[in-house]
Amino acid sequence: MADSSWRMGGLMLLTDNPIPDADGDRFGFRAHADVLCEAIAATEDLPLTVGVFGPWGMGKSSFMKVCQDLLAKRGLPTVWFNPWKYDQKDEIWHALIQSVLTEIAQKLEERRLAGDLALRERMAGALDTVRRLSQAAAWLLARRAAGPLTAGILTADDVNAAQDALTEPGTETYLHVNRFEQDFAEVVGTYTDGGRLVLFVDDLDRCTPDAAITVLDSLKLFLGEASCVFVLAMDYQVVAEAAARRFNAEHPDEARGRQYLEKLIHFPYHLPGVSFEAIVRHLQGKITDSQLSGSRELWELIEVAFEANPRRVRRFVNGLNLTAVTLRLNPDDPPSRRLLLHAGTLLALRMKHPGFFAALRADPGVWRRYDDAEFYKSDLSGQDAALSQENPGVRRLLAAVAHRREGFDFPDPPTPTEIRLLTQVLTVTGGPPNGGAAPAPAFTPAGATGEGQGQ
């Protein structure tokens, strides 16, 4: 993920943008990307489909950007496609095909203009085929002729309404649609001089289930004979579940969903994990409050709450920075290290365990009862036990920040006044728990309404 950020005074907000190239790698992806790119360049039996698998927020887009840069340095042409930008299934497969054809056409035209007579004639012929392929894809979009991609849900009225926008093509187009795969393969061969084209498809797991499967079907149905390598970034479980629902929406067959992906993905590549130490090196300087930037306790909290997920840690850092600046709105009563660490813990609870965060607002004493239960190794009872069962992981998080934990200097649990103040601030700076409507802010530059800061 890139280092792009927005600053206002001492405030820095980090973005989730992927890194643009291999030089921006901060998490050790390059060595792994080199190995994968070597395999992509050397594979002889094409087409090849590579699945880059990894959970949300672990850097799949950045890893693929590193791969794209390394392949470009090897002289291999690449195309990047983001299907989540398109809402409808028919839009997606059409946009995928047209994205590839547009990239090919631009490069062929550049070579035509720069070449000798023989090369210009060869490129002109390939460009003519590209134009016919583009027209055929547009005609398919209008006619909705790709039945397998639309799951047979279109009516005659849908088809007739779409046809009104285009002139009915002649026999040549019908024949050309039947030869789409062969012609596309020939164009790719000309474009790559007998080499290979690498198509990166990002964010499949951000699409709707139907849209994700449409992309996969498009690769299989339209581009299946070309000398191409398809590199698909996805959360395996999310897309496998989408495939299972595709076959039976009411009773998804998970095994069948996995089989669908196994048949389509020739080489599964599981994204190498990012070390937490690399995240600390990358983001430690992004924490703007000097009382927290070098705090062992803060980074222990972050590791326990978010492990080594770069995106989640970045979002936490954003919320913490904004919270710290908000708490400093009253220059006569700046927040202490104690209050800032409690703010960090409450922010982590809001992000990871919103149900517990809401319960804590209603009953601030629950934190201290959990802290005592951890110290005395006793069981929780009543509502506290039920709350722990409803929020698995919350006891581990609060145990990690316990003030009597050896080797760390965490403060004792916050007072009810501190909890009320901080939860009010976090409602503004981090959003309400569970996505509900935020209450009217009760925080002013002088502190919470009717309360001091209680540091």
PLY file of the C-alpha trace (Angstrom):
ply
format ascii 1.0
element vertex 455
property float x
property float y
property float z
element edge 454
property int vertex1
property int vertex2
end_header
0.00 0.00 0.00
1.30 3.41 -0.93
2.60 6.10 1.41
0.14 8.65 0.07
-1.35 10.73 2.86
-3.12 13.98 3.51
-1.78 16.46 6.03
-3.34 19.32 7.94
-0.92 20.74 10.44
0.22 17.78 12.53
-2.57 15.50 11.28
-1.84 12.80 8.73
-4.45 10.54 7.17
-3.11 7.47 5.41
-4.81 6.05 2.33
-5.35 2.45 1.22
-3.91 3.01 -2.26
-1.68 0.18 -3.47
1.97 0.93 -4.10
2.63 1.90 -7.74
5.71 -0.23 -8.42
8.44 -2.41 -6.94
10.36 0.61 -5.62
7.48 1.37 -3.26
7.61 -2.04 -1.58
7.82 -1.70 2.20
6.63 -5.14 3.24
9.12 -7.49 1.57
6.94 -8.48 -1.39
9.61 -8.07 -4.05
11.57 -11.27 -3.38
8.38 -13.33 -3.55
7.17 -11.43 -6.62
10.46 -12.15 -8.39
9.88 -15.89 -7.99
6.30 -15.72 -9.27
7.25 -13.49 -12.22
10.02 -15.90 -13.20
7.44 -18.70 -13.31
4.99 -16.56 -15.32
7.69 -15.69 -17.86
8.93 -19.26 -18.22
5.65 -21.20 -18.44
5.21 -22.67 -21.91
1.71 -24.19 -21.94
-0.63 -21.20 -22.10
-3.12 -19.86 -21.18
-2.30 -19.93 -17.48
-4.47 -18.72 -14.62
-2.78 -17.71 -11.35
-4.82 -17.03 -8.22
-3.21 -14.67 -5.71
-5.05 -15.56 -2.51
-5.06 -13.53 0.67
-7.48 -12.06 3.22
-8.85 -8.54 3.01
-6.29 -5.83 3.73
-3.16 -7.98 3.40
-1.73 -6.21 0.32
-2.86 -8.28 -2.68
-3.15 -5.18 -4.90
0.30 -3.96 -3.87
1.80 -7.39 -4.48
0.33 -7.48 -7.99
1.59 -3.95 -8.68
5.08 -5.15 -7.78
4.61 -8.10 -10.17
3.35 -5.85 -12.95
6.39 -3.58 -12.59
8.82 -6.51 -12.60
7.17 -8.04 -15.68
7.27 -4.70 -17.49
11.01 -4.54 -16.81
11.29 -7.96 -18.45
9.50 -6.58 -21.51
6.24 -8.49 -20.97
3.08 -6.52 -21.83
0.44 -6.27 -19.12
-3.13 -5.02 -18.68
-4.78 -4.10 -15.36
-8.53 -4.51 -14.81
-10.72 -3.63 -11.80
-14.12 -5.34 -12.14
-15.61 -3.79 -9.00
-16.01 -0.47 -10.86
-18.83 -1.98 -12.89
-22.23 -2.79 -11.45
-23.93 -5.04 -13.96
-22.78 -8.48 -15.05
-23.00 -7.68 -18.77
-21.05 -4.45 -18.21
-18.24 -6.37 -16.52
-17.42 -8.91 -19.20
-17.76 -6.24 -21.89
-15.48 -3.85 -19.98
-12.95 -6.62 -19.43
-12.74 -7.45 -23.12
-12.71 -3.83 -24.22
-9.99 -2.94 -21.69
-7.73 -5.60 -23.16
-8.56 -4.65 -26.75
-8.00 -0.93 -26.09
-4.56 -1.57 -24.60
-3.63 -3.78 -27.54
-4.92 -1.25 -30.09
-2.92 1.60 -28.57
0.33 -0.34 -28.65
-0.28 -1.69 -32.15
-0.95 1.81 -33.44
2.29 3.08 -31.87
4.22 0.28 -33.59
2.43 0.89 -36.89
3.37 4.55 -36.93
7.00 3.84 -36.06
7.57 0.85 -38.36
8.56 0.26 -41.97
6.08 -0.53 -44.73
5.90 -4.27 -44.02
5.39 -3.71 -40.30
2.79 -1.02 -40.94
0.79 -3.40 -43.12
1.04 -6.17 -40.53
-0.03 -3.87 -37.71
-2.87 -2.44 -39.81
-4.24 -5.94 -40.36
-4.06 -6.69 -36.64
-5.75 -3.37 -35.84
-8.57 -4.21 -38.22
-9.10 -7.49 -36.37
-9.07 -5.65 -33.04
-11.77 -3.29 -34.32
-13.92 -6.20 -35.46
-13.45 -7.92 -32.10
-14.51 -4.74 -30.33
-17.59 -4.45 -32.54
-18.47 -8.09 -31.88
-18.19 -7.54 -28.11
-20.38 -4.43 -28.36
-22.93 -6.39 -30.38
-22.96 -9.13 -27.76
-23.55 -6.52 -25.08
-26.54 -5.16 -26.99
-28.00 -8.53 -27.86
-27.15 -10.16 -24.49
-26.20 -13.14 -26.63
-23.76 -14.52 -24.05
-26.30 -16.76 -22.33
-23.88 -18.44 -19.90
-22.81 -15.03 -18.63
-26.32 -13.77 -18.00
-27.59 -16.96 -16.39
-30.59 -16.97 -18.71
-32.44 -14.26 -16.80
-33.07 -11.94 -19.77
-36.44 -11.52 -21.38
-37.30 -10.80 -25.00
-38.09 -7.23 -24.03
-34.58 -6.81 -22.63
-33.08 -7.95 -25.92
-35.37 -5.80 -28.07
-34.71 -2.67 -26.01
-30.96 -3.15 -26.33
-31.17 -3.77 -30.08
-32.78 -0.40 -30.66
-29.46 1.29 -29.83
-27.45 -0.45 -32.55
-27.80 -1.30 -36.21
-28.32 -5.02 -36.71
-24.99 -6.48 -37.91
-24.74 -8.71 -40.93
-23.71 -12.30 -41.41
-20.03 -11.41 -41.00
-20.58 -10.41 -37.38
-22.40 -13.63 -36.57
-19.50 -15.63 -38.00
-17.00 -13.42 -36.23
-18.60 -13.93 -32.83
-18.19 -17.67 -33.33
-14.49 -17.09 -34.11
-13.91 -14.66 -31.26
-11.47 -16.85 -29.30
-9.40 -17.72 -32.38
-9.17 -14.13 -33.61
-8.32 -12.85 -30.15
-5.53 -15.42 -29.90
-4.13 -14.27 -33.24
-4.22 -10.62 -32.18
-2.42 -11.41 -28.92
0.21 -13.33 -30.90
0.81 -10.32 -33.14
0.79 -7.88 -30.22
3.32 -9.91 -28.20
5.41 -11.11 -31.18
4.65 -14.66 -30.20
5.13 -14.00 -26.49
2.52 -13.63 -23.78
0.11 -11.04 -22.43
-0.37 -10.83 -18.65
-3.78 -9.65 -17.49
-4.10 -8.61 -13.82
-7.64 -8.74 -12.40
-7.85 -7.04 -9.01
-10.44 -6.90 -6.23
-12.63 -9.83 -7.27
-13.64 -10.24 -3.64
-14.99 -6.66 -3.58
-17.49 -7.45 -6.32
-20.98 -8.77 -5.84
-21.04 -12.58 -6.01
-22.63 -12.56 -9.48
-20.10 -10.03 -10.75
-17.11 -12.02 -9.47
-18.28 -15.20 -11.17
-19.01 -13.27 -14.38
-15.37 -12.21 -14.57
-14.21 -15.79 -14.14
-16.67 -17.02 -16.75
-15.49 -14.32 -19.15
-11.92 -15.54 -18.98
-13.04 -19.08 -19.64
-15.48 -18.34 -22.47
-13.87 -15.52 -24.41
-10.15 -15.48 -23.82
-9.46 -19.15 -23.34
-7.27 -19.87 -26.39
-4.93 -16.88 -26.29
-1.29 -16.83 -25.15
-2.27 -15.10 -21.92
-1.52 -15.33 -18.22
-4.37 -14.24 -15.98
-3.39 -13.16 -12.46
-6.45 -12.88 -10.24
-6.36 -11.34 -6.76
-9.03 -12.61 -4.39
-9.95 -13.78 -0.94
-10.34 -17.47 -1.77
-13.11 -18.12 0.73
-15.21 -15.13 -0.43
-15.09 -16.10 -4.10
-15.57 -19.83 -3.38
-18.74 -18.94 -1.47
-19.90 -16.82 -4.41
-19.38 -19.78 -6.73
-21.28 -22.06 -4.35
-24.25 -19.65 -4.30
-24.14 -19.45 -8.08
-24.97 -23.16 -8.30
-27.54 -23.13 -5.49
-28.42 -19.81 -3.88
-30.67 -21.28 -1.17
-28.39 -24.18 -0.21
-24.82 -23.31 -1.29
-22.59 -26.31 -1.90
-19.20 -25.20 -0.58
-17.43 -28.22 -2.04
-18.78 -27.44 -5.49
-17.72 -23.81 -5.14
-14.17 -24.88 -4.33
-14.18 -27.33 -7.25
-15.20 -24.50 -9.59
-12.18 -22.43 -8.54
-9.83 -25.41 -8.63
-10.76 -26.11 -12.25
-10.29 -22.46 -13.24
-7.17 -21.60 -11.22
-4.17 -23.51 -12.56
-1.73 -22.23 -9.95
-2.88 -21.06 -6.50
-0.41 -18.62 -4.94
-1.00 -17.68 -1.32
0.19 -14.17 -0.55
3.22 -14.19 1.76
2.43 -12.74 5.14
3.65 -9.29 6.13
5.76 -9.27 9.28
4.50 -7.07 12.08
8.01 -5.66 12.42
7.76 -4.38 8.82
4.46 -2.67 9.64
6.01 -1.02 12.69
8.98 0.25 10.65
6.64 1.57 7.99
4.01 3.23 10.20
5.74 4.18 13.45
6.62 7.59 12.07
3.02 8.13 10.94
1.69 8.40 14.51
1.60 12.11 15.06
1.38 12.37 18.86
4.86 12.29 20.37
3.61 10.55 23.53
2.57 7.51 21.48
4.89 7.32 18.48
7.54 5.26 20.29
5.26 3.54 22.81
5.84 -0.23 23.21
2.44 -0.45 24.83
0.68 1.07 21.81
2.31 -1.34 19.37
1.55 -4.29 21.64
-2.11 -3.22 21.58
-2.02 -2.90 17.79
-0.43 -6.31 17.27
-2.91 -8.10 19.54
-5.91 -6.32 17.99
-5.02 -6.36 14.29
-2.07 -8.74 13.97
-0.14 -8.02 10.74
-2.96 -6.67 8.59
-1.56 -3.49 6.97
-4.94 -2.03 6.02
-6.50 -2.47 9.45
-3.43 -1.02 11.15
-3.49 1.97 8.82
-7.14 2.61 9.59
-6.41 2.35 13.30
-3.55 4.86 12.97
-5.86 7.25 11.10
-8.49 7.04 13.83
-5.93 7.40 16.61
-4.30 10.45 15.01
-7.66 12.14 14.54
-8.69 11.30 18.09
-5.45 12.70 19.55
-5.86 15.96 17.62
-9.48 16.23 18.76
-8.50 15.70 22.40
-6.01 18.56 22.06
-8.67 21.05 21.02
-8.57 22.39 24.58
-4.99 23.78 24.87
-5.38 24.28 28.62
-6.02 20.59 29.27
-3.95 18.46 26.85
-4.47 14.69 26.99
-2.05 12.62 29.05
-0.32 9.47 27.84
-2.75 7.53 30.01
-5.78 9.00 28.26
-4.26 8.50 24.80
-3.52 4.82 25.47
-7.07 4.34 26.70
-8.27 6.07 23.54
-6.26 3.59 21.49
-7.75 0.62 23.33
-11.29 1.94 22.96
-10.69 2.59 19.27
-9.52 -0.98 18.82
-12.60 -2.21 20.67
-14.86 -0.10 18.47
-13.23 -1.50 15.32
-12.95 -5.14 16.42
-15.72 -5.58 18.97
-18.44 -2.95 18.42
-20.92 -4.87 20.59
-18.57 -4.69 23.57
-17.83 -1.03 22.83
-21.57 -0.27 22.99
-21.92 -2.24 26.25
-18.98 -0.35 27.73
-20.69 2.96 27.02
-23.73 1.75 28.94
-21.74 0.15 31.79
-18.22 1.66 32.09
-17.37 -0.61 35.02
-17.23 -3.71 32.83
-13.62 -2.94 31.80
-12.38 -3.02 35.42
-14.32 -6.23 36.14
-12.64 -7.89 33.16
-9.28 -6.57 34.34
-9.80 -8.02 37.83
-10.95 -11.37 36.41
-7.75 -11.56 34.38
-5.52 -10.72 37.34
-7.20 -13.12 39.76
-7.75 -15.76 37.03
-11.42 -15.95 37.96
-14.46 -16.61 35.81
-16.79 -13.92 34.59
-20.42 -14.20 35.64
-23.84 -12.98 34.61
-23.98 -10.36 31.88
-20.18 -10.09 31.79
-19.89 -13.78 30.86
-22.61 -13.44 28.22
-20.88 -10.36 26.80
-17.60 -12.27 26.54
-19.31 -15.11 24.65
-20.92 -12.64 22.26
-17.59 -10.91 21.62
-14.92 -13.63 21.26
-11.44 -12.17 21.52
-12.34 -9.24 23.74
-10.91 -10.86 26.89
-7.61 -11.49 25.12
-7.46 -7.86 24.01
-8.18 -6.46 27.47
-5.74 -8.93 29.04
-3.02 -7.62 26.70
-3.49 -4.06 28.00
-3.92 -5.00 31.68
-2.09 -2.57 33.96
-0.68 -5.40 36.10
0.81 -7.21 33.11
4.52 -7.75 33.60
6.96 -6.16 31.18
4.65 -3.34 30.11
3.50 -0.02 31.52
-0.20 0.05 30.70
-2.38 2.36 32.82
-5.07 1.03 35.15
-8.59 0.83 33.67
-10.21 4.17 32.82
-12.73 5.81 35.08
-16.39 6.07 34.04
-15.79 9.76 33.31
-12.85 8.96 31.02
-14.82 6.26 29.22
-17.76 8.61 28.64
-15.45 11.30 27.27
-13.48 8.98 25.00
-16.47 7.12 23.61
-18.06 10.47 22.77
-14.91 11.59 20.96
-14.54 8.24 19.15
-18.13 8.46 17.95
-17.02 11.57 16.04
-13.51 10.56 15.00
-14.05 6.87 14.31
-17.73 6.53 13.47
-20.49 4.96 15.59
-20.35 1.29 16.56
-22.18 -1.16 14.28
-22.68 1.58 11.69
-25.61 3.15 13.58
-26.51 6.80 13.57
-24.10 8.96 15.52
-25.58 10.88 18.44
-25.22 14.63 18.62
-21.61 15.36 19.63
-21.25 16.13 23.31
-17.59 17.10 22.99
-16.43 20.71 22.90
-12.97 22.32 22.98
-13.45 22.56 26.76
-14.11 18.81 27.10
-17.24 16.71 27.26
-20.41 18.55 28.15
-20.63 18.83 31.95
-17.40 16.85 32.48
-13.72 17.52 32.85
-11.20 15.41 31.02
-10.67 13.14 33.99
-7.09 12.33 33.17
0 1
1 2
2 3
3 4
4 5
5 6
6 7
7 8
8 9
9 10
10 11
11 12
12 13
13 14
14 15
15 16
16 17
17 18
18 19
19 20
20 21
21 22
22 23
23 24
24 25
25 26
26 27
27 28
28 29
29 30
30 31
31 32
32 33
33 34
34 35
35 36
36 37
37 38
38 39
39 40
40 41
41 42
42 43
43 44
44 45
45 46
46 47
47 48
48 49
49 50
50 51
51 52
52 53
53 54
54 55
55 56
56 57
57 58
58 59
59 60
60 61
61 62
62 63
63 64
64 65
65 66
66 67
67 68
68 69
69 70
70 71
71 72
72 73
73 74
74 75
75 76
76 77
77 78
78 79
79 80
80 81
81 82
82 83
83 84
84 85
85 86
86 87
87 88
88 89
89 90
90 91
91 92
92 93
93 94
94 95
95 96
96 97
97 98
98 99
99 100
100 101
101 102
102 103
103 104
104 105
105 106
106 107
107 108
108 109
109 110
110 111
111 112
112 113
113 114
114 115
115 116
116 117
117 118
118 119
119 120
120 121
121 122
122 123
123 124
124 125
125 126
126 127
127 128
128 129
129 130
130 131
131 132
132 133
133 134
134 135
135 136
136 137
137 138
138 139
139 140
140 141
141 142
142 143
143 144
144 145
145 146
146 147
147 148
148 149
149 150
150 151
151 152
152 153
153 154
154 155
155 156
156 157
157 158
158 159
159 160
160 161
161 162
162 163
163 164
164 165
165 166
166 167
167 168
168 169
169 170
170 171
171 172
172 173
173 174
174 175
175 176
176 177
177 178
178 179
179 180
180 181
181 182
182 183
183 184
184 185
185 186
186 187
187 188
188 189
189 190
190 191
191 192
192 193
193 194
194 195
195 196
196 197
197 198
198 199
199 200
200 201
201 202
202 203
203 204
204 205
205 206
206 207
207 208
208 209
209 210
210 211
211 212
212 213
213 214
214 215
215 216
216 217
217 218
218 219
219 220
220 221
221 222
222 223
223 224
224 225
225 226
226 227
227 228
228 229
229 230
230 231
231 232
232 233
233 234
234 235
235 236
236 237
237 238
238 239
239 240
240 241
241 242
242 243
243 244
244 245
245 246
246 247
247 248
248 249
249 250
250 251
251 252
252 253
253 254
254 255
255 256
256 257
257 258
258 259
259 260
260 261
261 262
262 263
263 264
264 265
265 266
266 267
267 268
268 269
269 270
270 271
271 272
272 273
273 274
274 275
275 276
276 277
277 278
278 279
279 280
280 281
281 282
282 283
283 284
284 285
285 286
286 287
287 288
288 289
289 290
290 291
291 292
292 293
293 294
294 295
295 296
296 297
297 298
298 299
299 300
300 301
301 302
302 303
303 304
304 305
305 306
306 307
307 308
308 309
309 310
310 311
311 312
312 313
313 314
314 315
315 316
316 317
317 318
318 319
319 320
320 321
321 322
322 323
323 324
324 325
325 326
326 327
327 328
328 329
329 330
330 331
331 332
332 333
333 334
334 335
335 336
336 337
337 338
338 339
339 340
340 341
341 342
342 343
343 344
344 345
345 346
346 347
347 348
348 349
349 350
350 351
351 352
352 353
353 354
354 355
355 356
356 357
357 358
358 359
359 360
360 361
361 362
362 363
363 364
364 365
365 366
366 367
367 368
368 369
369 370
370 371
371 372
372 373
373 374
374 375
375 376
376 377
377 378
378 379
379 380
380 381
381 382
382 383
383 384
384 385
385 386
386 387
387 388
388 389
389 390
390 391
391 392
392 393
393 394
394 395
395 396
396 397
397 398
398 399
399 400
400 401
401 402
402 403
403 404
404 405
405 406
406 407
407 408
408 409
409 410
410 411
411 412
412 413
413 414
414 415
415 416
416 417
417 418
418 419
419 420
420 421
421 422
422 423
423 424
424 425
425 426
426 427
427 428
428 429
429 430
430 431
431 432
432 433
433 434
434 435
435 436
436 437
437 438
438 439
439 440
440 441
441 442
442 443
443 444
444 445
445 446
446 447
447 448
448 449
449 450
450 451
451 452
452 453
453 454
